[in-house]
Amino acid sequence: MVNKDKELILKVQELSDKGVGISYYQDKQIYTQNTLVGETIKVKLKDSFAKGSKRYDSSLIEIIQKSSDRVSVSCPYYINCGACHLMHMSTSAQAIYKSSLIDNALCSIGINFTQDKFVYISKPYIARYKSIRNYAYIDGQIISGFYQNYTHSLVKIDDCLLEDSLFSKLTLSLDKLFNCYSELLLIDNNLIIKNLMLRSASNQIMLVLVVTKDLPQIVKNELKTWGKEHNITSFNLSIKKDIGNKILGDRSYVLYGKDSIEANFLDFKFILKANSFLQVNYAIAAKLYKRAIEFCASGNTNLALDLCCGVGTMTLGLSRYFKQVIGVEIVAEAIECANENKLLNKVENVEFIAADVKDVINSLTKEKIDAIIADPSRVGLGTNVIKAISKIKGPLRLALISCSLKGLCRDLKDLLDCGFKIEAVQGYDMFVHSTHVETLVLLSK
C-alpha cells in the first residue's frame, strides 16, 4: 500500500507515449509530468490511475538533477496548456524520442526496420498556420484558449509562440468584441460560441467561428465591420448543434469576405475553404509530400491514385510524373476545391471523385495502377481497402502517410500479409513540441 501525499526521491527511467516521465517505486510505476529520462526528482504521490492499479500520478516538487536534454521554456502557459507536451526537451532529443515511438509501434507487430532520419527543424519557427481556439464563460468573462491535458478546463492564451503571430492578435480583439455582447451570447448561462478556427496562407486569413445557434443580427453586423477593419479574407460562421468530437458544424455560411483563401504549396496554387484539409505545418508537410511523390514516380508512370486526397495537393504533384492521376476524397467541399485547383493550375490529366474510398476502391483497382499515395484519417485505410489494393496486377508502389501509429500498425499488418514489402520508414515533426508523430511508410509489391 502506497500512502497518498508521500514524498519520494526517484530517478526517471523512461517516457510514456504521452511524454510523461515514468519512475519506479517498489512495484509501482510513478508518472510525473515535465520530467525527462535520467533526471533525479522529488515528487509527491497522488492517486492511482484506477482502483487496484500499480500506476500512480504524482506532482513534481523539485528536479534535483537535470537531464542534459532539458532546455528553458519561454512560453508562460506551458505547464498548464495541453497544446504542447515536450517544450522542456531539446528538439534533437524530441526527434530521438519520436523516432522511438515509431520503433516501438512497429516492434509491437513484429516489424524491426531501420528508420530513415527523422525530419524536424531545430530552430524556432512558425509551425502552425492553422489553429483552433476554444471558448468558455468563466468569472463573468468570455475567454479563449486551449484545454489543459486530459480535461476541458480552459487555459486563457494571449500569445502562442508557435502560431502565425496574427492569430493571437485577432483572437484577443475578438474576445473584447464578444464580451461587449456577452448577454446576447449566453443562453441559460451557456455560451453559444464554441470554437474559432484560424488559418493563414499567402498573406490571407480565414476564420471559422463555430456556434451552437445562429448569432443575433447585431453581433453579426459587428463581426462584419470587424472583419473589414482587420483585412480578413474569409470569415465564416459554422453552426454545430450536436456535441460530437467534430469541430465544424454541418451548416456554414460566409459572414464576411470570400468563401476561400489561396495557398501556394509545392509550386501550385490551392484554394482552401472552411472544410478543406491542409497540414498545419507547411514546411514539414512540403518535405513529407515531396518524398511520397518522388517515391511513387520512380517506377512506371502510367496511372496513379491519391486516396483521401483533400484539395488535391499531392494529386497535382503526381500529375507531373503520371499520364493520369485519380484523387478520391469523402469531403464533397474538398473535391469542389480540388476541381477548382485543377483549373487554376491548368492541369488536365487529373480526375477527382467525391466518395468514401472503401465504396469505390474495387472499381478503381480494375485498372492497371502503378502507384498509390494514401493519407487516411486516424482509423487508417482498413482491411477491405487493402485487400482491393493487393489485387492490382503488376508492380505497385504505395506511399502510406499516417497520423496515428495505431492505425498505421493495423494497416501495415494487412499490407504485409497481402505481399507488400517495406522500402522505407520516416517520421516527420508535424506538430512541434507535442507527442504527435506523422509517419511515412514506403512500400512496394
Sequence and secondary structure as in RCSB ss.txt:
>XXXX:A:sequence
MVNKDKELILKVQELSDKGVGISYYQDKQIYTQNTLVGETIKVKLKDSFAKGSKRYDSSLIEIIQKSSDRVSVSC
PYYINCGACHLMHMSTSAQAIYKSSLIDNALCSIGINFTQDKFVYISKPYIARYKSIRNYAYIDGQIISGFYQNY
THSLVKIDDCLLEDSLFSKLTLSLDKLFNCYSELLLIDNNLIIKNLMLRSASNQIMLVLVVTKDLPQIVKNELKT
WGKEHNITSFNLSIKKDIGNKILGDRSYVLYGKDSIEANFLDFKFILKANSFLQVNYAIAAKLYKRAIEFCASGN
TNLALDLCCGVGTMTLGLSRYFKQVIGVEIVAEAIECANENKLLNKVENVEFIAADVKDVINSLTKEKIDAIIAD
PSRVGLGTNVIKAISKIKGPLRLALISCSLKGLCRDLKDLLDCGFKIEAVQGYDMFVHSTHVETLVLLSK
>XXXX:A:secstr
   TT EEEEE  EE TTS EEEEETTEEEEETT  TT EEEEEEEEESSTT SEEEEEEEEEEE  TTB     
TTTTT SS S TTB HHHHHHHHHHHHHHHHHTTT        B   S    BSEEEEEEEEETTEEEEEEE TT
S  EEE S  TTB HHHHHHHHHHHHHHHHTHHHHEETTEESEEEEEEEEETTEEEEEEEESS   HHHHHHHHH
HHHHTT SEEEEEE  S SS SS SEEEEEEE S EEEEETTEEEEE TT    S HHHHHHHHHHHHHHHTTS 
 SEEEEET TTTHHHHHHHTT SEEEEEES HHHHHHHHHHHHHTT  SEEEEES HHHHHHHHTTS   EEEE 
  TT S HHHHHHHHT  S  EEEEEES HHHHHHHHHHHHHTT EEEEEEEE  STTSS  EEEEEEE 
